[in-house]
Amino acid sequence: MVQLLQLDASPRRSRSHTRTLVREFAERWSEGGPGNTVIRRDLGHEPPPHLTEDWIAAAFTTPGERTTQMREALAYSDQLVDELFASDVLVLGVPMYNFGVPAMLKAYIDQIVRVGRTFSFDPEAAAPYTPLVSGKRAFVIVGTGDAGYEMGGPLASANHVEPYLRTALGFIGIDEVEFVYTGNDEFGGERLQRSLAFARNRVAELTSVGAVSHRHPVAEHAAPQRD
Ligand SMILES: Cc1cc2nc3c(=O)[nH]c(=O)nc-3n(C[C@H](O)[C@H](O)[C@H](O)COP(=O)(O)O)c2cc1C
């Protein structure tokens, strides 16, 4: 069994470009083989809770010393981490909000970056942080109102989605991450349609037979430029 974890962060029920593209990714994934399964987490409609003082105290207490109340404070986070470990591939739909990830996705990241579960910390070691997640790939579909946020694009310096997600996912051990951009939502019309078509082709390429199961990174591709 090869499992895909589908994470949607857009709160839009209709007209969400990232939801549309993530759905296409997941559908193509499911059709890719009889053992391909999908778990869905709708962060846009059911946002993970923000961290609390109790959560932090519990997370930084060694498991054997946790009280029942502490274990309860971490129960939801444990569920998300278990789900992550059970998955082989992740696909994330991420609307860019004010140049970064939406708060719902930030809340999810805060729940899964857990000392002792997804990374370890040894203050005495030469390299104090060790990622505990391995063998996973992530695909991130980013939706933007403008365009040209791809690395090398005219708005790349304003893109705090890709550097942040590469750092946070890399920190726990997910360093094979492929980004697909769909832009021009604010302009609509032909510009939007071109951008969507480009992203849709890229999703088709990425989910073509065998592409997502191979361990080597998918070849670089030319990114769409801002109109
Ligand atoms: C609150 C808010 C903030 C946004 N911030 C940006 C931004 O910083 N840069 C940008 O290009 N587009 C921005 N947009 C546009 C969205 O990124 C764009 O509509 C995208 O398509 C949203 O993803 P979705 O279609 O999956 O909902 C913003 C939209 C909203 C609602």
The ligand as a Gaussian input file, in Angstrom:
#p B3LYP/6-31G(d) Opt

LIG

0 1
 C       -6.362000      37.144000       2.850000
 C       -5.714000      36.984000       1.516000
 C       -4.377000      37.319000       1.350000
 C       -3.765000      37.159000       0.111000
 N       -2.441000      37.477000      -0.017000
 C       -1.854000      37.353000      -1.242000
 C       -0.467000      37.675000      -1.412000
 O        0.240000      38.025000      -0.486000
 N        0.058000      37.558000      -2.653000
 C       -0.687000      37.131000      -3.732000
 O       -0.158000      37.050000      -4.833000
 N       -1.981000      36.778000      -3.567000
 C       -2.579000      36.874000      -2.371000
 N       -3.887000      36.498000      -2.203000
 C       -4.588000      35.836000      -3.331000
 C       -4.618000      34.329000      -3.146000
 O       -3.321000      33.804000      -2.948000
 C       -5.251000      33.664000      -4.377000
 O       -6.611000      34.075000      -4.425000
 C       -5.157000      32.150000      -4.394000
 O       -5.755000      31.674000      -5.585000
 C       -5.846000      31.531000      -3.176000
 O       -5.836000      30.113000      -3.240000
 P       -7.205000      29.302000      -3.503000
 O       -7.637000      29.693000      -4.922000
 O       -6.849000      27.881000      -3.414000
 O       -8.199000      29.730000      -2.469000
 C       -4.505000      36.662000      -0.992000
 C       -5.861000      36.307000      -0.805000
 C       -6.464000      36.471000       0.420000
 C       -7.908000      36.068000       0.588000

